[in-house]
Amino acid sequence: MGEIMTKIKMIDSDELLAKNMKSKGFAKEYKALEEEFELAKEVIALRVKANLTQAQLAKLAGTSQPAIARLESGAYTNLSLSFLRKIGEVLGVHPQVHFHKMA
């Protein structure tokens, strides 16, 4: 019997986001969490650039790997500036927090 090969179509995450943003409900929910997602993406990129695993970053920052995983998922609640400073110090950056007028 011959093998059946199924091709899986790959899609770019930016394309998928653009497609989903056409839905008003999705766009509203995404915008509500956009800052968390952007912070998560930035931390992941910095960690990868530093060639560190979540566990290595956690150890160097004096925290736990699950705390880094929560930060990178965008699902971190009660995030403190002191925690971000610890992470930033390991990654060679410092956090900046700004207030903006609400739209």
PEQUIMO-V36051 format. One record per residue. OMEGA is omega in radians with two decimals (* if undefined). Layout:
omega: [OMEGA OMEGA]
//
This chain:
omega: [3.13 3.11 3.07 -3.14 3.09 3.09 3.08 3.13 3.11 3.11 3.12 -3.12 3.10 3.09 -3.14 3.11 3.13 3.13 -3.11 -3.14 3.08 3.08 -3.11 3.14 3.12 -3.10 -3.14 -3.13 3.13 -3.12 3.12 -3.11 -3.03 -3.12 3.12 3.14 3.14 3.10 3.13 3.14 -3.13 3.13 3.12 -3.12 3.13 3.14 3.13 3.12 3.12 3.12 -3.14 2.97 3.06 -3.12 3.13 3.11 -3.14 -3.12 -3.13 -3.12 3.13 3.12 -3.11 3.09 3.09 3.09 3.09 3.12 3.10 3.11 -3.09 3.10 -3.08 -3.06 -3.11 3.08 3.14 3.12 -3.12 3.09 3.13 3.08 3.12 3.09 3.11 3.13 3.14 -3.14 3.12 -3.07 3.10 3.13 3.02 -3.12 3.03 3.14 -3.11 2.99 3.11 3.07 3.12 -3.11 *]
//
